Amino acid sequence: MKKILFGQPTAAGGNAPFWQPWGFGGWLARLLGFLVLLFALLLLLSLFKKQQPRDDDDDDDGPLTERVLPDSIVRPRPPIGNNPIDTTTNVRRNIDNPGENLPPNDSNYIHPIDSTDIIERDHRQIVRNRLNVLLDSDASDDTFNKWSDEFKALYPSDDYKVTYYDPLTKLMQIEVPEDQRETLLQQLPQQITDIQFKVFPEGLLGPLAHHPNDPIFQHQEYSWYYDPIQVFEAWDITMGSPNVTLAICDTYFDLEHDELNSDRIVKPYSIWRRTGNVAPAEDAEGSVLKHGSMVASMALGNIDNERGSAGIAPLVKFMPISMGSTFTSMTMAQGVLYAIYQGANVVNISAGTAWPDEVQQLTLDEQIEFAQTYWLEEQAVWDWINELANRRNVTIVWAAGNENIFTAMDASKRGPATIKVSAVDTNLHKAEFSNFGNFAERDIDESTVSGPGVDIFGAMPYNSYDMGGGTSYAAPIVAGTVALMKSLDPTLSTQEIIRILRETGKPVQGCPTIGPLIQVRDALLKVKDNFGNFDDIMRDHSKFIGLWRSTTLLHRTENGVAHPEDEIRLYFDVKSESDGQFINCEVRPRDDYTSPFTIEWKDDRIILTMTAEATCPGRDRRYSRLVYTCKPDPSGNGQLMCSHISNGNEVNYYLRKVEQREDE
């Protein structure tokens, strides 16, 4: 993989001053030479003026400086209209007949937060008179009406009401008296017991922007971090699959930017607008303006377009989810749940709790105690959201935070279910601002891995570029890596991905409190190492005995209608060298449709033939008899690849041996 380096301009030298004699031609030649030099000088000044980056004041990631970027990354914007996505489409979905205790459709939106309603509790800013409610993933329109009716029966006063609901993400927001907020937080789950739900406060959050102590915009090697994490070598394995979708939950996105404008954009969504328009608001500035575009470009920016840099996973699908200028507990949950329910495979969230300065004065023991004691209701909600993600095999990647404190103080970043990313600097040491979380002697493990997070080059709105620092930018580098891993094997669970990233990562020198620095190529090779080897199996047929899982995600289709929410996993339980059992597992609800198969050994392939339709006790549905052909990977690596014909289409995938089923 070629690497493009941007060199420094060289100083001119060796030319005699124009006033000295130039030989033949006399004064006329000197005059003409002077005019040529003057024209060249004016041309250079004109080019210099065109190449100034956009200068945004109040930039939360550090001061922007005027810098001349090489022409190879600064070119005029392409014509508007290259983006095939209609971002004006209304994404919102209301209930056709909302009950009297739900807001009418024309009033069903998240209401702006009045600054007088913001109070501080336990080192956090919250909205004094609001609570959020998360229903189960199976909640129907009737469930929303039922919950609101039961809520109103308990609290008939006009001071208690549902102000917003969203069937897409199964969330509601309720307004309550300030002096009853804490009481309802505890009592509602005990009062409404026939509906599964979680209730949590409406806290104020924000993008994790870093204020560095030293200038970070004078670094000349824009792509410094690609080498230490093996990106160029990883791209020789894969640049990503269009079958994998990476969702970025952030502020706004300039989808017309050269780094983001492509046919890879799917299902854009603005939480506040409730449309597909994720463009920056007219009054957005500083970090709010640029944050989303920069994060997205670092994760999956376009490659080979002669502009800027490239994201870690430049060929995967991009689901932009705008949470606007103000992040809250509701918008954060809504963004993540939208990504989960709309088919994302990976979700990046470079945001978190906005902590006051005094939090940094807490001792480590106090920080750990805080994480174990406070905001348990919100932790329970995120535990549930993580479980919903796990059911759909969605991996969530969080930025750990930039306050140099214990990561798990933030209730959304607790436990082993997600990937929490700390940051390293250009010396590959812990970035001084990065949050941390690992203490082996206390059996505490809250920093999963680390990524580069200082002097990271990215795309700003309006087709400009700059550099920034923070775990906000380390996280999308890791999220892009996860997308590459899932491009090879989309069935990888979050726990499998974490294990591989940690086994292949490099410990951060002198800092055991943050996770290892990712090594992208080694992680991808580890994924491929888990695939079976065709030549080994052909030499020793007994190596085929065992449980194999396909690396393809299928979805149930009934009467020609696809059900994308119903995931299917294929297993081949090889009992002997001549037979085995096929398992077609419908993940939700967990149903196994099984059938025996026979094994036929050919010189260049292995043929598995189902001897009966696959059935499940107590279910009427059946899966047709199919023939599965196993051959070596056509790339020449000898890895075990399988294929079958379904509904007239050929489906290809790797097979990898597993000790047990992840869905058990």
C-alpha positions as CSV (number, residue, x, y, z in Angstrom):
1,M,0.0,0.0,0.0
2,K,1.5,3.3,-1.1
3,K,1.9,6.0,1.5
4,I,1.7,9.7,0.5
5,L,3.8,12.1,2.5
6,F,3.5,15.8,2.2
7,G,6.9,17.5,2.0
8,Q,8.1,20.9,3.1
9,P,8.5,23.8,0.6
10,T,12.2,24.4,-0.3
11,A,13.8,27.8,-0.1
12,A,14.8,29.5,-3.3
13,G,18.4,30.4,-3.8
14,G,21.2,31.1,-6.3
15,N,19.4,33.7,-8.4
16,A,21.1,37.1,-8.8
17,P,19.2,40.3,-7.8
18,F,17.2,41.8,-10.6
19,W,19.1,45.1,-10.5
20,Q,22.4,43.4,-11.5
21,P,23.4,43.3,-15.2
22,W,22.1,40.2,-17.0
23,G,24.2,40.3,-20.1
24,F,22.7,40.4,-23.6
25,G,19.6,42.5,-23.9
26,G,20.5,45.3,-21.6
27,W,17.7,47.3,-19.9
28,L,14.9,45.7,-22.0
29,A,15.7,42.2,-20.8
30,R,16.0,43.4,-17.3
31,L,12.5,45.1,-17.5
32,L,10.9,42.0,-19.0
33,G,12.5,39.8,-16.3
34,F,11.2,42.1,-13.6
35,L,7.6,41.9,-15.0
36,V,7.8,38.1,-15.2
37,L,8.9,37.9,-11.6
38,L,6.2,40.4,-10.5
39,F,3.5,38.3,-12.3
40,A,4.8,35.1,-10.6
41,L,4.8,36.7,-7.2
42,L,1.2,37.9,-7.7
43,L,0.2,34.4,-8.8
44,L,1.8,32.8,-5.7
45,L,0.0,35.3,-3.4
46,S,-3.3,34.4,-5.1
47,L,-2.8,30.7,-4.6
48,F,-1.8,31.2,-1.0
49,K,-5.0,33.1,-0.4
50,K,-7.1,30.2,-1.8
51,Q,-5.4,27.6,0.3
52,Q,-6.2,29.0,3.7
53,P,-8.2,26.6,5.9
54,R,-11.5,27.7,7.4
55,D,-10.7,29.5,10.6
56,D,-13.4,28.8,13.3
57,D,-13.1,30.6,16.6
58,D,-14.0,29.0,19.9
59,D,-12.9,25.6,18.7
60,D,-13.2,23.2,21.6
61,D,-10.5,20.9,20.2
62,G,-7.8,23.6,20.4
63,P,-7.0,26.8,18.5
64,L,-7.1,26.7,14.8
65,T,-4.1,28.3,13.1
66,E,-3.8,29.6,9.6
67,R,-2.0,27.0,7.6
68,V,-1.3,26.4,3.9
69,L,-2.3,22.8,3.1
70,P,-0.8,21.0,0.1
71,D,-2.8,21.3,-3.1
72,S,-3.2,17.5,-3.1
73,I,-5.7,17.8,-0.2
74,V,-7.3,21.1,-1.0
75,R,-9.3,21.3,-4.2
76,P,-12.6,23.0,-5.1
77,R,-15.7,21.2,-3.9
78,P,-17.3,19.0,-6.5
79,P,-20.7,20.0,-7.8
80,I,-23.5,19.8,-5.2
81,G,-25.8,16.9,-6.0
82,N,-23.3,14.0,-6.1
83,N,-24.8,12.7,-2.8
84,P,-27.6,10.3,-3.8
85,I,-29.2,10.4,-0.4
86,D,-32.3,12.5,0.0
87,T,-31.7,14.1,3.3
88,T,-35.0,15.9,3.3
89,T,-37.0,12.6,3.8
90,N,-39.0,12.6,7.0
91,V,-37.8,9.7,9.1
92,R,-40.1,10.2,12.0
93,R,-42.9,7.7,12.7
94,N,-45.9,8.6,14.8
95,I,-48.6,6.3,16.1
96,D,-51.6,6.5,13.8
97,N,-54.1,6.9,16.7
98,P,-52.1,8.0,19.8
99,G,-54.2,7.7,22.9
100,E,-55.3,10.7,25.0
101,N,-52.3,10.4,27.2
102,L,-49.7,10.6,24.4
103,P,-48.9,13.9,22.7
104,P,-50.7,14.6,19.5
105,N,-48.6,14.1,16.4
106,D,-48.1,17.8,15.7
107,S,-46.7,18.2,19.3
108,N,-44.6,15.0,19.3
109,Y,-41.0,16.3,19.4
110,I,-38.2,16.7,22.0
111,H,-38.8,20.1,23.5
112,P,-35.9,22.5,23.8
113,I,-34.3,22.6,27.3
114,D,-34.7,25.9,29.2
115,S,-31.5,26.9,30.8
116,T,-33.4,27.6,34.1
117,D,-34.4,23.9,34.2
118,I,-30.8,22.7,34.4
119,I,-29.5,21.8,37.9
120,E,-26.5,19.9,39.2
121,R,-26.8,16.6,41.0
122,D,-23.9,14.4,42.0
123,H,-21.3,16.2,39.8
124,R,-23.6,16.2,36.8
125,Q,-26.0,18.6,35.1
126,I,-29.5,17.3,34.7
127,V,-33.0,18.6,33.7
128,R,-34.9,19.1,36.9
129,N,-38.4,18.2,35.6
130,R,-37.8,15.4,33.0
131,L,-37.4,11.7,33.0
132,N,-36.8,9.3,30.1
133,V,-38.4,5.9,29.6
134,L,-37.0,3.1,27.5
135,L,-39.4,0.3,26.5
136,D,-38.4,-3.2,25.4
137,S,-37.4,-3.8,21.8
138,D,-40.6,-5.6,21.2
139,A,-42.8,-2.7,22.3
140,S,-45.6,-2.0,19.9
141,D,-47.8,1.1,19.4
142,D,-50.2,-0.4,21.8
143,T,-47.5,-0.7,24.4
144,F,-46.9,3.1,24.2
145,N,-50.5,3.8,24.7
146,K,-50.8,1.2,27.5
147,W,-47.8,2.6,29.4
148,S,-49.0,6.2,29.1
149,D,-52.5,5.2,30.3
150,E,-51.1,3.4,33.4
151,F,-48.8,6.3,34.1
152,K,-51.6,8.8,33.9
153,A,-53.9,6.6,36.1
154,L,-51.1,6.7,38.8
155,Y,-50.5,10.5,38.4
156,P,-53.6,12.2,37.0
157,S,-52.4,15.7,37.7
158,D,-51.5,17.9,34.7
159,D,-48.0,18.2,36.2
160,Y,-47.3,14.7,35.1
161,K,-47.5,14.0,31.3
162,V,-45.8,12.2,28.4
163,T,-44.3,14.9,26.2
164,Y,-42.6,12.8,23.6
165,Y,-42.5,9.3,22.2
166,D,-40.6,7.6,19.4
167,P,-41.7,4.1,18.1
168,L,-38.4,3.9,16.1
169,T,-36.2,3.7,19.2
170,K,-38.8,2.7,21.8
171,L,-38.2,5.8,23.9
172,M,-40.5,8.3,25.7
173,Q,-39.9,11.4,27.7
174,I,-42.1,12.5,30.6
175,E,-42.5,15.7,32.5
176,V,-42.8,15.6,36.3
177,P,-42.6,18.0,39.2
178,E,-39.0,18.7,40.3
179,D,-39.6,17.6,43.9
180,Q,-41.0,14.2,42.7
181,R,-38.3,13.4,40.1
182,E,-36.2,11.3,42.4
183,T,-39.2,9.5,43.8
184,L,-40.6,8.5,40.4
185,L,-37.1,7.4,39.3
186,Q,-37.3,4.8,42.0
187,Q,-41.0,4.0,42.2
188,L,-42.2,3.8,38.6
189,P,-40.7,0.3,37.9
190,Q,-42.5,-1.0,41.0
191,Q,-45.8,0.7,40.1
192,I,-46.0,-0.4,36.4
193,T,-45.1,-4.0,36.5
194,D,-46.9,-5.5,33.4
195,I,-44.6,-3.7,30.9
196,Q,-40.9,-4.1,30.7
197,F,-39.1,-0.7,30.8
198,K,-36.3,1.3,32.3
199,V,-36.5,4.9,33.6
200,F,-33.5,7.3,33.8
201,P,-32.7,11.0,34.2
202,E,-32.3,13.5,31.4
203,G,-28.6,14.5,31.9
204,L,-26.7,16.9,29.8
205,L,-23.8,15.4,27.8
206,G,-21.4,16.8,25.2
207,P,-18.9,15.9,22.5
208,L,-15.6,14.9,24.0
209,A,-13.4,17.8,22.8
210,H,-9.9,18.3,24.2
211,H,-8.1,21.5,25.1
212,P,-4.4,20.7,24.6
213,N,-1.8,22.6,26.6
214,D,0.5,22.9,23.6
215,P,-0.3,23.9,20.0
216,I,-1.3,20.8,18.0
217,F,-1.7,22.4,14.6
218,Q,2.0,22.7,13.6
219,H,2.5,18.9,13.1
220,Q,3.6,18.3,9.6
221,E,3.2,14.5,9.3
222,Y,-0.6,14.4,8.8
223,S,-0.7,10.6,8.7
224,W,1.7,9.8,11.5
225,Y,-0.6,7.4,13.3
226,Y,-1.2,5.0,10.4
227,D,2.2,3.2,10.7
228,P,2.2,2.5,14.5
229,I,-1.2,0.7,14.2
230,Q,-0.5,-1.1,10.9
231,V,-3.2,0.5,8.8
232,F,-1.4,0.3,5.5
233,E,-0.6,-3.4,6.0
234,A,-4.2,-4.0,7.1
235,W,-5.6,-2.5,3.8
236,D,-3.8,-5.2,1.9
237,I,-6.2,-7.6,3.7
238,T,-9.4,-5.5,3.5
239,M,-10.6,-2.0,3.2
240,G,-14.0,-2.9,4.4
241,S,-17.1,-4.6,3.1
242,P,-20.2,-2.8,1.7
243,N,-22.2,-5.4,3.7
244,V,-21.0,-3.8,7.0
245,T,-22.5,-0.6,8.3
246,L,-20.7,1.8,10.7
247,A,-23.0,4.3,12.5
248,I,-21.5,7.5,13.8
249,C,-23.6,9.2,16.5
250,D,-22.3,12.8,16.8
251,T,-23.1,16.5,16.3
252,Y,-23.6,17.2,12.5
253,F,-22.2,15.9,9.2
254,D,-21.3,17.7,6.0
255,L,-22.3,14.9,3.6
256,E,-21.2,17.0,0.7
257,H,-17.6,17.0,1.8
258,D,-15.2,15.1,-0.5
259,E,-14.3,12.7,2.3
260,L,-17.9,11.8,3.1
261,N,-19.8,12.3,-0.1
262,S,-20.5,8.8,-1.6
263,D,-23.1,6.2,-2.3
264,R,-22.1,4.4,1.0
265,I,-24.4,6.7,3.0
266,V,-27.4,4.9,4.4
267,K,-30.3,5.9,6.6
268,P,-29.1,9.3,7.8
269,Y,-31.1,10.6,10.8
270,S,-31.3,13.8,12.8
271,I,-32.6,13.3,16.3
272,W,-33.8,16.9,16.8
273,R,-35.1,17.4,13.3
274,R,-36.4,13.9,12.9
275,T,-35.5,13.9,9.2
276,G,-32.5,12.7,7.2
277,N,-31.0,16.2,7.2
278,V,-27.8,15.9,9.3
279,A,-26.1,19.1,8.0
280,P,-24.8,21.6,10.5
281,A,-27.2,24.1,11.9
282,E,-26.7,27.7,10.8
283,D,-25.6,28.8,14.2
284,A,-23.3,25.9,14.9
285,E,-19.7,26.8,15.6
286,G,-16.5,25.4,17.1
287,S,-16.5,21.8,18.1
288,V,-20.2,21.4,17.6
289,L,-19.8,22.5,14.0
290,K,-16.9,20.3,13.1
291,H,-16.9,17.3,15.5
292,G,-19.2,14.9,13.6
293,S,-17.5,15.4,10.2
294,M,-14.1,14.9,11.6
295,V,-15.0,11.8,13.6
296,A,-16.7,10.3,10.5
297,S,-13.8,11.0,8.2
298,M,-11.3,9.3,10.6
299,A,-13.5,6.2,10.8
300,L,-14.5,5.8,7.1
301,G,-13.5,8.7,5.0
302,N,-13.2,8.1,1.2
303,I,-9.9,6.7,-0.2
304,D,-8.2,7.2,-3.5
305,N,-10.0,10.5,-4.3
306,E,-6.8,12.6,-4.3
307,R,-8.1,14.5,-1.3
308,G,-7.2,14.7,2.4
309,S,-6.6,11.4,4.1
310,A,-8.7,8.2,4.3
311,G,-10.7,6.6,7.1
312,I,-9.7,3.3,8.6
313,A,-12.6,1.5,6.9
314,P,-13.1,3.5,3.7
315,L,-15.4,1.0,1.9
316,V,-18.0,0.2,4.6
317,K,-21.5,1.7,4.7
318,F,-21.9,5.0,6.7
319,M,-24.9,5.7,8.8
320,P,-24.7,9.3,10.0
321,I,-26.8,10.1,13.1
322,S,-26.9,13.7,14.2
323,M,-27.6,14.5,17.8
324,G,-27.4,18.2,17.2
325,S,-25.8,20.9,19.3
326,T,-27.1,19.7,22.6
327,F,-26.4,16.1,23.7
328,T,-28.6,14.7,26.5
329,S,-29.3,11.2,28.0
330,M,-32.4,11.0,25.7
331,T,-30.7,12.0,22.5
332,M,-27.7,9.7,23.2
333,A,-29.9,6.7,23.9
334,Q,-32.1,7.6,20.9
335,G,-29.1,7.8,18.5
336,V,-27.6,4.5,19.6
337,L,-31.0,2.7,19.5
338,Y,-31.8,4.1,16.1
339,A,-28.4,2.6,14.9
340,I,-29.2,-0.7,16.5
341,Y,-32.7,-1.0,15.1
342,Q,-31.8,0.3,11.6
343,G,-29.1,-2.4,11.0
344,A,-25.8,-1.0,12.0
345,N,-23.0,-3.5,12.7
346,V,-20.8,-1.0,14.6
347,V,-21.7,2.2,16.4
348,N,-19.2,4.9,17.4
349,I,-20.0,7.4,20.1
350,S,-17.4,10.1,20.7
351,A,-19.3,11.8,23.5
352,G,-20.1,11.4,27.2
353,T,-20.8,13.1,30.5
354,A,-19.7,16.8,30.7
355,W,-17.9,16.8,34.1
356,P,-17.3,20.0,36.2
357,D,-13.6,20.9,36.9
358,E,-13.8,19.7,40.6
359,V,-14.2,16.1,39.5
360,Q,-10.5,16.1,38.6
361,Q,-9.8,16.9,42.3
362,L,-11.4,13.7,43.5
363,T,-8.9,11.0,44.6
364,L,-8.8,7.7,42.6
365,D,-10.5,5.9,45.5
366,E,-13.3,8.5,45.4
367,Q,-13.7,8.2,41.7
368,I,-14.0,4.4,41.8
369,E,-16.5,4.7,44.7
370,F,-18.5,7.2,42.7
371,A,-18.7,4.8,39.8
372,Q,-19.9,2.1,42.1
373,T,-22.5,4.2,43.9
374,Y,-23.9,6.9,41.6
375,W,-26.1,7.0,38.5
376,L,-27.0,3.4,38.9
377,E,-30.4,4.0,37.2
378,E,-28.7,5.3,34.1
379,Q,-26.2,2.5,34.2
380,A,-29.1,0.0,34.3
381,V,-30.5,1.6,31.1
382,W,-27.2,1.4,29.3
383,D,-26.7,-2.2,30.4
384,W,-30.1,-2.9,28.8
385,I,-29.2,-1.0,25.7
386,N,-26.0,-3.0,25.5
387,E,-28.0,-6.2,25.8
388,L,-30.2,-5.1,23.0
389,A,-27.1,-4.4,20.9
390,N,-25.7,-7.9,21.8
391,R,-28.9,-9.5,20.7
392,R,-28.4,-8.0,17.2
393,N,-24.6,-8.5,17.2
394,V,-24.0,-4.8,17.2
395,T,-20.6,-3.6,18.7
396,I,-20.6,-0.2,20.4
397,V,-17.4,1.8,20.6
398,W,-17.1,4.7,23.2
399,A,-14.5,7.5,23.5
400,A,-13.3,7.1,27.1
401,G,-13.2,10.8,27.8
402,N,-10.6,13.6,28.2
403,E,-10.5,14.6,31.9
404,N,-7.7,12.2,33.0
405,I,-10.2,10.5,35.3
406,F,-11.6,7.0,35.9
407,T,-13.6,6.2,32.7
408,A,-16.4,4.3,34.6
409,M,-17.6,7.5,36.4
410,D,-19.7,7.9,33.3
411,A,-22.6,5.6,33.7
412,S,-22.7,4.9,29.9
413,K,-19.2,3.5,30.0
414,R,-19.4,0.8,32.7
415,G,-18.9,-3.0,32.3
416,P,-17.4,-5.3,29.7
417,A,-20.2,-5.1,27.1
418,T,-18.7,-2.3,25.0
419,I,-15.3,-1.1,23.7
420,K,-14.0,1.9,25.6
421,V,-11.1,3.7,23.9
422,S,-8.3,5.6,25.7
423,A,-5.8,7.7,23.8
424,V,-2.1,7.7,23.2
425,D,0.1,10.6,21.9
426,T,2.6,10.8,19.1
427,N,5.2,9.0,21.3
428,L,2.7,6.2,21.9
429,H,2.5,7.0,25.6
430,K,-0.8,7.7,27.4
431,A,-2.1,11.1,26.3
432,E,-2.1,13.3,29.3
433,F,-5.8,14.1,29.0
434,S,-7.0,10.6,28.4
435,N,-9.3,8.8,30.8
436,F,-8.2,5.5,32.2
437,G,-9.7,2.5,33.9
438,N,-7.5,-0.6,34.4
439,F,-6.3,-1.7,37.9
440,A,-5.4,-5.4,37.9
441,E,-4.8,-5.4,41.6
442,R,-8.4,-4.3,42.2
443,D,-9.9,-6.5,39.5
444,I,-11.1,-3.4,37.7
445,D,-11.0,-3.3,33.9
446,E,-12.7,-0.2,32.3
447,S,-10.3,0.8,29.5
448,T,-10.6,-1.8,26.7
449,V,-8.0,-0.6,24.2
450,S,-6.2,2.6,23.1
451,G,-5.9,4.4,19.8
452,P,-4.0,7.4,18.5
453,G,-5.6,10.6,19.9
454,V,-3.2,13.5,19.3
455,D,-2.6,15.5,16.1
456,I,-5.2,13.5,14.1
457,F,-6.0,14.8,10.7
458,G,-9.7,15.0,9.6
459,A,-12.3,16.6,7.5
460,M,-14.1,19.8,8.7
461,P,-17.4,21.1,7.2
462,Y,-17.4,23.2,4.1
463,N,-14.7,21.0,2.4
464,S,-11.9,22.0,4.7
465,Y,-9.5,20.0,6.9
466,D,-7.7,20.3,10.2
467,M,-6.1,18.4,13.0
468,G,-7.4,17.7,16.5
469,G,-6.8,15.7,19.6
470,G,-8.9,13.7,22.2
471,T,-10.3,10.3,22.8
472,S,-13.1,11.5,20.4
473,Y,-10.7,10.9,17.6
474,A,-9.1,7.7,19.0
475,A,-12.5,6.0,19.2
476,P,-13.4,6.3,15.4
477,I,-10.0,4.8,14.6
478,V,-10.9,1.8,16.7
479,A,-14.5,1.7,15.4
480,G,-13.1,1.6,11.8
481,T,-10.9,-1.3,12.9
482,V,-13.9,-3.2,14.3
483,A,-15.7,-2.6,11.0
484,L,-12.7,-4.1,9.1
485,M,-12.8,-7.1,11.4
486,K,-16.6,-7.5,10.8
487,S,-15.9,-7.2,7.1
488,L,-14.0,-10.5,7.3
489,D,-16.4,-12.1,9.8
490,P,-19.7,-10.2,10.5
491,T,-20.7,-12.9,13.0
492,L,-17.9,-11.8,15.4
493,S,-19.4,-10.9,18.8
494,T,-18.3,-7.9,20.8
495,Q,-16.5,-10.2,23.3
496,E,-14.7,-12.0,20.5
497,I,-13.6,-8.6,19.0
498,I,-12.4,-7.4,22.4
499,R,-10.4,-10.6,23.0
500,I,-8.7,-10.3,19.6
501,L,-7.9,-6.6,19.9
502,R,-6.4,-7.1,23.3
503,E,-4.4,-10.3,22.3
504,T,-2.9,-8.5,19.3
505,G,-2.5,-5.0,20.8
506,K,0.7,-3.6,22.2
507,P,0.8,-2.6,25.9
508,V,1.2,1.2,26.3
509,Q,4.6,1.8,27.7
510,G,4.6,2.8,31.4
511,C,0.8,2.9,31.7
512,P,-1.0,-0.3,32.6
513,T,-4.2,1.8,33.4
514,I,-5.2,2.0,29.8
515,G,-5.8,-0.8,27.3
516,P,-3.3,-1.9,24.7
517,L,-2.7,0.1,21.5
518,I,-4.5,-1.6,18.6
519,Q,-2.6,-3.3,15.8
520,V,-5.0,-3.4,12.9
521,R,-3.2,-5.9,10.6
522,D,-2.5,-8.3,13.4
523,A,-6.2,-8.2,14.5
524,L,-7.3,-9.0,11.0
525,L,-4.8,-11.8,10.7
526,K,-6.1,-13.2,14.0
527,V,-9.7,-13.1,12.6
528,K,-8.5,-15.1,9.5
529,D,-6.5,-17.5,11.6
530,N,-9.8,-18.7,13.1
531,F,-11.0,-19.8,9.7
532,G,-10.5,-23.5,8.8
533,N,-7.7,-24.5,6.4
534,F,-8.8,-26.6,3.5
535,D,-5.5,-28.2,2.8
536,D,-5.1,-29.3,6.4
537,I,-8.5,-30.9,6.4
538,M,-7.9,-32.7,3.1
539,R,-4.7,-34.2,4.5
540,D,-6.4,-35.3,7.7
541,H,-10.2,-35.7,7.4
542,S,-10.5,-36.0,11.2
543,K,-9.7,-32.3,11.5
544,F,-13.1,-31.6,10.0
545,I,-14.8,-33.1,13.0
546,G,-16.2,-30.5,15.4
547,L,-18.6,-27.5,15.4
548,W,-18.2,-24.9,12.6
549,R,-19.9,-21.6,12.3
550,S,-20.4,-19.7,9.1
551,T,-19.2,-16.1,8.7
552,T,-22.3,-14.8,7.1
553,L,-25.3,-13.1,8.6
554,L,-28.6,-14.3,7.1
555,H,-32.1,-13.1,7.8
556,R,-35.3,-14.9,7.7
557,T,-37.5,-14.6,4.6
558,E,-41.1,-15.7,4.5
559,N,-43.4,-15.6,1.5
560,G,-40.8,-13.5,-0.3
561,V,-40.8,-10.9,2.5
562,A,-37.4,-10.3,4.3
563,H,-37.4,-9.9,8.1
564,P,-34.1,-8.0,8.7
565,E,-34.7,-8.0,12.5
566,D,-34.7,-11.9,12.5
567,E,-31.1,-12.9,12.3
568,I,-30.1,-16.5,11.3
569,R,-26.8,-18.2,12.1
570,L,-25.6,-21.3,10.4
571,Y,-23.7,-24.1,12.2
572,F,-22.3,-27.4,10.9
573,D,-21.8,-29.9,13.7
574,V,-19.6,-32.5,12.0
575,K,-20.0,-35.8,14.0
576,S,-17.7,-38.0,12.0
577,E,-15.9,-38.1,8.6
578,S,-19.1,-39.1,6.9
579,D,-22.0,-37.3,8.6
580,G,-23.1,-34.5,10.9
581,Q,-26.0,-32.2,11.8
582,F,-26.9,-28.9,10.2
583,I,-28.2,-26.2,12.6
584,N,-30.1,-23.2,11.3
585,C,-30.4,-21.0,14.4
586,E,-33.0,-18.2,14.5
587,V,-31.5,-15.9,17.1
588,R,-34.7,-14.1,18.2
589,P,-36.4,-16.0,19.6
590,R,-33.9,-18.7,19.9
591,D,-35.1,-21.6,17.7
592,D,-32.9,-24.3,16.2
593,Y,-34.0,-25.9,12.9
594,T,-31.9,-29.0,12.4
595,S,-31.3,-31.6,9.7
596,P,-28.8,-34.5,9.3
597,F,-26.3,-34.2,6.4
598,T,-23.9,-36.5,4.7
599,I,-20.3,-35.8,3.7
600,E,-18.7,-36.6,0.3
601,W,-15.0,-36.1,-0.2
602,K,-13.8,-35.0,-3.6
603,D,-10.3,-34.1,-4.8
604,D,-10.9,-30.4,-4.7
605,R,-14.0,-30.0,-2.6
606,I,-16.1,-31.3,0.3
607,I,-19.9,-31.7,-0.3
608,L,-22.4,-31.6,2.5
609,T,-25.9,-32.7,1.6
610,M,-28.9,-32.3,3.8
611,T,-30.9,-35.5,3.9
612,A,-34.2,-33.8,5.1
613,E,-35.8,-30.4,5.6
614,A,-34.6,-28.6,8.6
615,T,-37.3,-28.5,11.3
616,C,-37.8,-27.2,14.8
617,P,-40.1,-29.0,17.4
618,G,-43.3,-27.0,17.9
619,R,-42.8,-24.9,14.8
620,D,-44.6,-25.3,11.5
621,R,-41.9,-23.5,9.4
622,R,-39.4,-25.6,7.5
623,Y,-36.1,-24.9,5.8
624,S,-35.5,-26.5,2.4
625,R,-32.9,-29.2,1.8
626,L,-29.7,-27.6,0.5
627,V,-26.3,-28.7,-0.7
628,Y,-23.2,-27.0,0.8
629,T,-19.9,-27.0,-1.1
630,C,-16.6,-26.4,0.8
631,K,-13.6,-25.3,-1.2
632,P,-10.3,-23.4,-0.6
633,D,-10.5,-19.6,-0.6
634,P,-10.0,-18.4,-4.3
635,S,-7.4,-15.9,-3.0
636,G,-4.9,-18.7,-2.6
637,N,-4.7,-18.6,1.2
638,G,-6.1,-22.1,1.5
639,Q,-8.8,-21.0,4.0
640,L,-12.0,-23.0,4.1
641,M,-14.8,-21.4,2.2
642,C,-18.4,-22.7,1.9
643,S,-21.2,-21.8,-0.5
644,H,-24.8,-22.7,-1.1
645,I,-27.6,-21.6,-3.5
646,S,-30.6,-20.0,-1.8
647,N,-33.6,-18.5,-3.7
648,G,-31.5,-18.6,-6.9
649,N,-28.6,-16.7,-5.3
650,E,-25.1,-18.0,-4.4
651,V,-24.1,-17.3,-0.8
652,N,-20.3,-17.5,0.0
653,Y,-18.7,-17.5,3.5
654,Y,-15.8,-18.8,5.5
655,L,-16.2,-21.5,8.1
656,R,-14.5,-21.2,11.4
657,K,-14.3,-23.8,14.2
658,V,-15.8,-22.8,17.5
659,E,-15.6,-24.4,20.9
660,Q,-19.3,-23.6,21.6
661,R,-22.1,-21.5,20.3
662,E,-22.1,-17.9,21.2
663,D,-25.9,-17.7,21.2
664,E,-26.1,-20.3,24.0
